[in-house]
Amino acid sequence: MAKYTQEFIDAALELSDNEHSKLSERERELFGLSSSRVRALLNNLCTKQDINYLEIGVYRGATLLSALYGNPSVKAVGIDHFKYDEREAKRWAVEGTIWENVKSQLEANIVRYKDPNMQVSTDNITIIADDFKQVAWDKQAKFDVCFFDVTPVTKADYEFFFSTVLPTIKTSGIVIFSNYSNETTSKALNEVIEAYTGPYSIDWKRQRISSGLSDATKYYSGLLILGISKKIKTLG
Ligand SMILES: C[S@@+](CC[C@H](N)C(=O)[O-])C[C@H]1O[C@@H](n2cnc3c(N)ncnc32)[C@H](O)[C@@H]1O
């Protein structure tokens, strides 16, 4: 039986549409490229027990820490190559370097939440500082919830996600894609979804479109949320 029902996701979305979650003002105000509603949704989805949460595109950790806040049993893996920061004039770090300030701010944010009163089990966080296409996916723990928050994102990134990352989902789970308010990106993502013929089926979809790609009052760059489960093999 699927762990996440459509009723559960609709209730979680209704709460986050109203910015309701366990998050405090502190998590809502962490500097990041995401809105209160996105953070609330991730927090609400991770309220289930023993969730493995995967985030691709952690940046300074605002959404990662929001997913974990008040949800002590969540185990999280966060991935980022720290080479792209849309808040920098040059955006891409010089060849062979990373945006050290982004990585060190992420580390500092995690250290800040180490205090037991901060309601985040920071020992449950693993950070992989690499391109997600270089990660040894066959060695990763299976996830229940994945937030794919890669920017800039290409059709090839989505193809890689479906061919190589998706097999690390449990028998069922949720994948949330950002940048869905961008027409080119949503078209590319929908084409990849339509062409997908792997061992998982998409059971349901929900979306939240924003006015622009950094809409702090709505779902920032827009979300596509998929409920996914392993196809049942039939005889004959
Ligand atoms: C929109 S930001 C993530 C925002 C973050 N989730 C937050 O709440 O603030 C996108 C991130 O994707 C990362 N990124 C882009 N391409 C990547 C890739 N191929 N592998 C790993 N990270 C990537 C960038 O370095 C950037 O930090």
PDBQT file of the ligand as one rigid body, heavy atoms in Angstrom, charges set to zero:
ROOT
HETATM    1  C1  LIG A 301      17.346  27.211  -6.519  1.00  0.00    +0.000 C 
HETATM    2  S1  LIG A 301      18.858  26.717  -5.764  1.00  0.00    +0.000 S 
HETATM    3  C2  LIG A 301      18.295  25.689  -4.441  1.00  0.00    +0.000 C 
HETATM    4  C3  LIG A 301      17.561  26.475  -3.385  1.00  0.00    +0.000 C 
HETATM    5  C4  LIG A 301      17.410  25.791  -2.044  1.00  0.00    +0.000 C 
HETATM    6  N1  LIG A 301      16.672  24.567  -2.126  1.00  0.00    +0.000 N 
HETATM    7  C5  LIG A 301      16.764  26.754  -1.053  1.00  0.00    +0.000 C 
HETATM    8  O1  LIG A 301      15.739  26.505  -0.480  1.00  0.00    +0.000 OA
HETATM    9  O2  LIG A 301      17.299  27.829  -0.838  1.00  0.00    +0.000 OA
HETATM   10  C6  LIG A 301      19.488  25.600  -6.951  1.00  0.00    +0.000 C 
HETATM   11  C7  LIG A 301      20.753  24.872  -6.566  1.00  0.00    +0.000 C 
HETATM   12  O3  LIG A 301      20.987  23.842  -7.533  1.00  0.00    +0.000 OA
HETATM   13  C8  LIG A 301      22.377  23.624  -7.580  1.00  0.00    +0.000 C 
HETATM   14  N2  LIG A 301      22.710  22.853  -8.783  1.00  0.00    +0.000 N 
HETATM   15  C9  LIG A 301      22.539  23.216 -10.074  1.00  0.00    +0.000 A 
HETATM   16  N3  LIG A 301      22.937  22.227 -10.895  1.00  0.00    +0.000 NA
HETATM   17  C10 LIG A 301      23.341  21.201 -10.094  1.00  0.00    +0.000 A 
HETATM   18  C11 LIG A 301      23.864  19.907 -10.352  1.00  0.00    +0.000 A 
HETATM   19  N4  LIG A 301      24.025  19.456 -11.615  1.00  0.00    +0.000 N 
HETATM   20  N5  LIG A 301      24.209  19.111  -9.308  1.00  0.00    +0.000 NA
HETATM   21  C12 LIG A 301      24.072  19.563  -8.033  1.00  0.00    +0.000 A 
HETATM   22  N6  LIG A 301      23.567  20.788  -7.729  1.00  0.00    +0.000 NA
HETATM   23  C13 LIG A 301      23.201  21.598  -8.746  1.00  0.00    +0.000 A 
HETATM   24  C14 LIG A 301      22.959  25.039  -7.552  1.00  0.00    +0.000 C 
HETATM   25  O4  LIG A 301      24.320  25.019  -7.152  1.00  0.00    +0.000 OA
HETATM   26  C15 LIG A 301      22.017  25.737  -6.554  1.00  0.00    +0.000 C 
HETATM   27  O5  LIG A 301      22.571  25.769  -5.261  1.00  0.00    +0.000 OA
ENDROOT
TORSDOF 0
